[in-house]
Amino acid sequence: MPPKLLPRLRVVADGTIILGPGKADLLEAIARTGTLRDAAAAMEMSYMRAWKLVRVMNEAFREPLIITTRGGADGGRAALTAAGREALTLYRRIERESLAATKASWTSLRKMLR
């Protein structure tokens, strides 16, 4: 498999990563599974770790990115808000744009690899 360039962009405030590759993956997993527990399991992380990441994101943005409802007979639910969907879309767009912006340099660097 040939080498590829993977951007690892992070939005950092006061030394804390408020949005990056892992948090974007978590947002996608929440959107896909509908629960924080299932999203965490899909990413092979603990529920408590996922909950901490959700708190960091929700506290950093003007509007929460994820809404949760407590358990009960049907169990708890989690969903992206409109702001969460927009933040995820913008973050993934920034990743694509960074790849496009580095294409020429990456082409040159790739030629140097085995």
NORPECOR-V884719 format. One record per helix or strand of 3 or more residues. SS is the DSSP state (@ for helix, = for strand). FROM is the first residue (numbers start at 1). TO is the last residue. Records with the same first field share a line. If there is no record, write none. Layout:
# NORPECOR-V884719
SS=FROM-TO ; FROM-TO
This chain:
# NORPECOR-V884719
==11-13 ; 16-19 ; 66-69 ; 77-80
@=21-33 ; 36-42 ; 47-60 ; 82-101 ; 103-111
